[in-house]
């Protein structure tokens, strides 16, 4: 539903990760949910629920798929 780029976020990705792991360990595989640059569900009254699939693409990594538990 969203089509934007991390360059439009208030804090860049490195800053967000640094803040997220500052107060806790982050073992390999942990997800850092950073928010969104555009197209949020709140404005539409639509939110993720169990069973929803989330698909994203990260440059130099590829596509990641996750199903909400």
TIVO-2410 file (N, C-alpha, C; in nm, 3 decimals):
# residues 69
REC num residu      c1      c2      c3 atome chaine
REC   1      X   0.082  -0.119   0.000     N      A
REC   1      X   0.000   0.000   0.000    CA      A
REC   1      X   0.086   0.125   0.000     C      A
REC   2      X   0.209   0.112   0.044     N      A
REC   2      X   0.296   0.229   0.051    CA      A
REC   2      X   0.402   0.219  -0.058     C      A
REC   3      X   0.441   0.333  -0.106     N      A
REC   3      X   0.547   0.339  -0.205    CA      A
REC   3      X   0.626   0.466  -0.178     C      A
REC   4      X   0.730   0.453  -0.098     N      A
REC   4      X   0.810   0.568  -0.061    CA      A
REC   4      X   0.953   0.523  -0.038     C      A
REC   5      X   1.032   0.606   0.024     N      A
REC   5      X   1.174   0.578   0.043    CA      A
REC   5      X   1.217   0.624   0.181     C      A
REC   6      X   1.313   0.553   0.240     N      A
REC   6      X   1.360   0.589   0.374    CA      A
REC   6      X   1.421   0.728   0.381     C      A
REC   7      X   1.460   0.784   0.269     N      A
REC   7      X   1.516   0.919   0.271    CA      A
REC   7      X   1.412   1.023   0.313     C      A
REC   8      X   1.286   0.986   0.313     N      A
REC   8      X   1.180   1.079   0.352    CA      A
REC   8      X   1.145   1.069   0.500     C      A
REC   9      X   1.211   0.980   0.573     N      A
REC   9      X   1.188   0.968   0.717    CA      A
REC   9      X   1.257   1.082   0.792     C      A
REC  10      X   1.209   1.114   0.911     N      A
REC  10      X   1.269   1.221   0.992    CA      A
REC  10      X   1.410   1.183   1.034     C      A
REC  11      X   1.428   1.059   1.083     N      A
REC  11      X   1.559   1.009   1.124    CA      A
REC  11      X   1.603   0.903   1.023     C      A
REC  12      X   1.731   0.903   0.985     N      A
REC  12      X   1.774   0.802   0.889    CA      A
REC  12      X   1.781   0.665   0.957     C      A
REC  13      X   1.798   0.562   0.877     N      A
REC  13      X   1.792   0.425   0.927    CA      A
REC  13      X   1.896   0.399   1.035     C      A
REC  14      X   2.019   0.445   1.016     N      A
REC  14      X   2.124   0.423   1.116    CA      A
REC  14      X   2.088   0.486   1.250     C      A
REC  15      X   2.033   0.607   1.247     N      A
REC  15      X   1.991   0.673   1.372    CA      A
REC  15      X   1.881   0.594   1.441     C      A
REC  16      X   1.786   0.544   1.366     N      A
REC  16      X   1.675   0.468   1.424    CA      A
REC  16      X   1.724   0.340   1.489     C      A
REC  17      X   1.815   0.270   1.423     N      A
REC  17      X   1.868   0.147   1.480    CA      A
REC  17      X   1.949   0.177   1.605     C      A
REC  18      X   2.029   0.281   1.603     N      A
REC  18      X   2.108   0.318   1.721    CA      A
REC  18      X   2.018   0.348   1.840     C      A
REC  19      X   1.909   0.418   1.817     N      A
REC  19      X   1.815   0.450   1.924    CA      A
REC  19      X   1.747   0.322   1.974     C      A
REC  20      X   1.707   0.235   1.882     N      A
REC  20      X   1.635   0.113   1.918    CA      A
REC  20      X   1.718   0.018   2.002     C      A
REC  21      X   1.847   0.007   1.974     N      A
REC  21      X   1.931  -0.090   2.045    CA      A
REC  21      X   2.006  -0.026   2.162     C      A
REC  22      X   1.989   0.102   2.184     N      A
REC  22      X   2.061   0.170   2.292    CA      A
REC  22      X   2.034   0.108   2.428     C      A
REC  23      X   1.909   0.072   2.455     N      A
REC  23      X   1.872   0.025   2.588    CA      A
REC  23      X   1.851  -0.126   2.597     C      A
REC  24      X   1.878  -0.200   2.490     N      A
REC  24      X   1.859  -0.345   2.496    CA      A
REC  24      X   1.947  -0.413   2.392     C      A
REC  25      X   1.972  -0.541   2.415     N      A
REC  25      X   2.047  -0.620   2.317    CA      A
REC  25      X   1.960  -0.644   2.195     C      A
REC  26      X   2.023  -0.652   2.081     N      A
REC  26      X   1.951  -0.681   1.957    CA      A
REC  26      X   2.019  -0.799   1.889     C      A
REC  27      X   1.975  -0.921   1.922     N      A
REC  27      X   2.037  -1.038   1.860    CA      A
REC  27      X   2.006  -1.045   1.711     C      A
REC  28      X   2.088  -1.117   1.635     N      A
REC  28      X   2.063  -1.131   1.491    CA      A
REC  28      X   1.921  -1.181   1.466     C      A
REC  29      X   1.856  -1.121   1.369     N      A
REC  29      X   1.720  -1.159   1.334    CA      A
REC  29      X   1.614  -1.070   1.393     C      A
REC  30      X   1.650  -0.987   1.490     N      A
REC  30      X   1.552  -0.893   1.546    CA      A
REC  30      X   1.507  -0.795   1.439     C      A
REC  31      X   1.381  -0.757   1.444     N      A
REC  31      X   1.327  -0.657   1.352    CA      A
REC  31      X   1.320  -0.523   1.423     C      A
REC  32      X   1.356  -0.417   1.352     N      A
REC  32      X   1.341  -0.282   1.404    CA      A
REC  32      X   1.232  -0.216   1.320     C      A
REC  33      X   1.117  -0.194   1.382     N      A
REC  33      X   1.004  -0.133   1.312    CA      A
REC  33      X   1.019   0.018   1.324     C      A
REC  34      X   1.036   0.084   1.212     N      A
REC  34      X   1.078   0.224   1.213    CA      A
REC  34      X   0.969   0.325   1.183     C      A
REC  35      X   0.853   0.282   1.151     N      A
REC  35      X   0.752   0.379   1.112    CA      A
REC  35      X   0.741   0.385   0.961     C      A
REC  36      X   0.688   0.493   0.913     N      A
REC  36      X   0.658   0.500   0.771    CA      A
REC  36      X   0.673   0.642   0.718     C      A
REC  37      X   0.722   0.658   0.597     N      A
REC  37      X   0.732   0.791   0.540    CA      A
REC  37      X   0.601   0.841   0.479     C      A
REC  38      X   0.514   0.752   0.436     N      A
REC  38      X   0.389   0.798   0.373    CA      A
REC  38      X   0.291   0.683   0.364     C      A
REC  39      X   0.164   0.714   0.358     N      A
REC  39      X   0.061   0.614   0.332    CA      A
REC  39      X   0.018   0.533   0.452     C      A
REC  40      X   0.025   0.589   0.571     N      A
REC  40      X  -0.006   0.513   0.691    CA      A
REC  40      X  -0.151   0.468   0.695     C      A
REC  41      X  -0.175   0.357   0.766     N      A
REC  41      X  -0.309   0.301   0.777    CA      A
REC  41      X  -0.401   0.381   0.865     C      A
REC  42      X  -0.347   0.456   0.961     N      A
REC  42      X  -0.432   0.530   1.053    CA      A
REC  42      X  -0.523   0.627   0.979     C      A
REC  43      X  -0.472   0.692   0.877     N      A
REC  43      X  -0.552   0.785   0.800    CA      A
REC  43      X  -0.668   0.719   0.727     C      A
REC  44      X  -0.655   0.589   0.703     N      A
REC  44      X  -0.760   0.513   0.635    CA      A
REC  44      X  -0.840   0.426   0.731     C      A
REC  45      X  -0.798   0.423   0.858     N      A
REC  45      X  -0.864   0.335   0.954    CA      A
REC  45      X  -0.833   0.189   0.930     C      A
REC  46      X  -0.717   0.161   0.869     N      A
REC  46      X  -0.679   0.024   0.837    CA      A
REC  46      X  -0.550  -0.010   0.911     C      A
REC  47      X  -0.551  -0.120   0.985     N      A
REC  47      X  -0.437  -0.159   1.065    CA      A
REC  47      X  -0.403  -0.306   1.039     C      A
REC  48      X  -0.278  -0.343   1.064     N      A
REC  48      X  -0.239  -0.483   1.049    CA      A
REC  48      X  -0.310  -0.567   1.154     C      A
REC  49      X  -0.345  -0.690   1.115     N      A
REC  49      X  -0.409  -0.783   1.207    CA      A
REC  49      X  -0.349  -0.922   1.184     C      A
REC  50      X  -0.366  -1.012   1.279     N      A
REC  50      X  -0.310  -1.147   1.262    CA      A
REC  50      X  -0.350  -1.208   1.128     C      A
REC  51      X  -0.251  -1.265   1.062     N      A
REC  51      X  -0.273  -1.327   0.931    CA      A
REC  51      X  -0.238  -1.237   0.814     C      A
REC  52      X  -0.227  -1.106   0.837     N      A
REC  52      X  -0.188  -1.015   0.730    CA      A
REC  52      X  -0.043  -1.041   0.689     C      A
REC  53      X  -0.016  -1.028   0.562     N      A
REC  53      X   0.120  -1.046   0.511    CA      A
REC  53      X   0.184  -0.910   0.485     C      A
REC  54      X   0.309  -0.897   0.526     N      A
REC  54      X   0.386  -0.775   0.502    CA      A
REC  54      X   0.501  -0.813   0.410     C      A
REC  55      X   0.513  -0.741   0.299     N      A
REC  55      X   0.620  -0.767   0.203    CA      A
REC  55      X   0.697  -0.637   0.186     C      A
REC  56      X   0.831  -0.646   0.192     N      A
REC  56      X   0.911  -0.527   0.169    CA      A
REC  56      X   1.036  -0.564   0.091     C      A
REC  57      X   1.095  -0.461   0.035     N      A
REC  57      X   1.216  -0.480  -0.044    CA      A
REC  57      X   1.320  -0.384   0.007     C      A
REC  58      X   1.440  -0.436   0.030     N      A
REC  58      X   1.551  -0.355   0.078    CA      A
REC  58      X   1.665  -0.369  -0.020     C      A
REC  59      X   1.713  -0.255  -0.068     N      A
REC  59      X   1.824  -0.254  -0.162    CA      A
REC  59      X   1.942  -0.331  -0.106     C      A
REC  60      X   2.004  -0.413  -0.187     N      A
REC  60      X   2.121  -0.495  -0.154    CA      A
REC  60      X   2.088  -0.612  -0.061     C      A
REC  61      X   1.964  -0.624  -0.019     N      A
REC  61      X   1.923  -0.740   0.062    CA      A
REC  61      X   1.822  -0.821  -0.015     C      A
REC  62      X   1.721  -0.756  -0.068     N      A
REC  62      X   1.617  -0.824  -0.144    CA      A
REC  62      X   1.483  -0.813  -0.078     C      A
REC  63      X   1.395  -0.908  -0.110     N      A
REC  63      X   1.258  -0.905  -0.061    CA      A
REC  63      X   1.245  -0.983   0.070     C      A
REC  64      X   1.171  -0.927   0.164     N      A
REC  64      X   1.141  -0.994   0.290    CA      A
REC  64      X   0.990  -1.005   0.302     C      A
REC  65      X   0.944  -1.119   0.349     N      A
REC  65      X   0.802  -1.142   0.370    CA      A
REC  65      X   0.778  -1.185   0.514     C      A
REC  66      X   0.673  -1.135   0.573     N      A
REC  66      X   0.641  -1.168   0.713    CA      A
REC  66      X   0.489  -1.173   0.727     C      A
REC  67      X   0.441  -1.271   0.802     N      A
REC  67      X   0.299  -1.279   0.834    CA      A
REC  67      X   0.279  -1.239   0.978     C      A
REC  68      X   0.186  -1.148   1.002     N      A
REC  68      X   0.159  -1.098   1.137    CA      A
REC  68      X   0.099  -1.211   1.220     C      A
REC  69      X   0.157  -1.233   1.339     N      A
REC  69      X   0.109  -1.339   1.428    CA      A
REC  69      X  -0.011  -1.292   1.507     C      A
***
